[in-house]
Amino acid sequence: MDIVIRRAREEDLDAAGAVTVEAFVGDGHTAPDGEYVHHLRDTRRRAAEAELLVAVDPADRDRVLGCVTFAAGGSAWADIAEPHEGEIRMLAVGRAARGRGVGEALVRAATARSRELGLTGMAFSTRPGMTAAHRIYERLGFVRTPSRDWAPRPGIDLMVYSIEL
């Protein structure tokens, strides 16, 4: 399957939000009625305030297969990235597109975007149970950085991965 990674367009936003909710709720990372679901679905805000990258299938009318939010360190959407780093948030791949390299392609695109911006590293948070994503990160050379682990609120423990570019 050919995969095209690009910045989200208006016509991609609803599907990108649905894919993100599907992935996070369907995999048990957030409750279906939790407040975080609103943030997952709000792709218009992410696209306006950060960069929303989508993976689309050009053979299927540019169907959205997955997405990721990219933010430069120091910007509103960067939780833990320092000013010289890029950060990814809300990496999501729809269930039907899993195992086809979509997640890896999105992470590679975000890494390339960091380089384009002259950033010299990347750092981002992940939940301990997101093991499929961890395998992608490690395959691409990201390393666990426990000294930067954090919790945005009690009961939400986040692990950090980073890389020097």
N, C-alpha and C positions, 0 to 999 in steps of 0.2 A: 504494500500500500504506500502510495506517495503521501507524504505529509508536508504541508507548507506551514511555516511558522511566520507570523506577522503580527503587527499591532492590530488590536481589535478595532473593528469598524462598528458603526451603529447597528448594523444588521446582525452582528455577532453577539451583542451584549446579553440579550435574554438567554440565549443558549449557553453562553459562558457561565452565567449565574446558575443556571439549572445544573450544568455539569459539576460546578463547584459544590453545590449543595448535595447533589447525588453522591459525590465522592466522600465528603466529610461526614454526612449523616449515614450514608449506606455502609461505610466502613467503621461506624461506631465512634468516630472522633469527636462528634458533637451531637447533642440531643436535637431531635427534629423540631422541638418547640422552644429551643434555647435562643437567647438573644443573639448569639453569634451567627445564627442562620441568616439574619437580616444582613450582616456584614458580608457574608459569603455570597449572597444573591446580588448585592449592590455593586454590580460591575460598572455602572455609569460613574459612580463616585471614584472607583479604583482607576478607571480609564482617564478620568479628568485630573486626578490628583497624583497619579503615578503612571506607570506604563503597564497596560494590560496586554500581554502577548497571548495569542491563541494559536493552537494547532488545528488546522483545517484539512479536510479531505477534498482536494479539487475534483476528484472523480465522482463525488457525491454532493454536488452543488455547494461546496465549501462548508460542509457540515462541521460544526465545532466538535473536536474530539477531546480537547483539554485546554487548559489555560494556566497562566501563572502571572502574578503581579510582580513587577520589577520596580525597585526603588533604589536610588542612590543614597548612600549614608548621609545622615543629617537632614534628609527630607521627611515630610510628614508620615510617610508609610514605612520608613525604616525603623524597626524596633531596636535592633542591636548593632547594625552596621555602623562602623566609624566613617568619617568623611571620605576616606580613601577607598571604601568598600562599596560594593553593590549588595543588595539583599533581595531574596525572593520571598514571596508570601503566597499562601493559598495555592500551592501547586496542586492541580487536580486533573485527573484523567477519567473520562467516562468509562463505566464498566465495560461497555462493548468494544472500546478501543485499547483495552489493557493488553500488555504483552507484545505490543507492536512498536515499541520505541518512542511513543509519544512523550512520556515523562522525561526521558533522557534528552529528546530533541528540545523540549522546552527549557530544561536546565542549561543545555549547551547554548541556546539562543540568549538566555539571560547572562551567561558568562561572556559571550561575545559582546553583548551590549555593555557590560562593565568595561571591557577592553576598549570599545569604541569611545567611551566617555573618559578614558584615561585613568580609570580606577585600577588600583594595584592589588585588589583582593576582593573576596566576597565572604560574607558571614550571614547566616540565617538560622532561624529556630525551627525545630521540628518536635513533634510529640514522640515519646518513647515507643508507642505502638505503631508508628508509621514505618514499619520495617521495609516495605517495598521501596519507599522513597530513599531510605537509608542506603539500600543496596545501590541505587542509582548514584547517589552522592559519592559513595566510596569508590565506585567504578570510575568516576570522573576525576578522582584525586582529592576530593574534599576529605577533611579529617575531623574527627570529633574534637571539640574544644571545650572540655568540661569546665574550665575556669570561667567561661562566659555563660554557662547555663543559668537560667533564671525562671521566675514564676510571675506572670502578669497578675495573678491573683491566687489565693490559696486553693490548692487542689489541681492547678494547671501548671504542671512542671514541664518546662521546655528545655530541650537539649540543643546545643549549638554545633553547627558544622561550619568550617571555614576553609579557605584556600588562598594562597598567594598566587597572583596572576603574573 
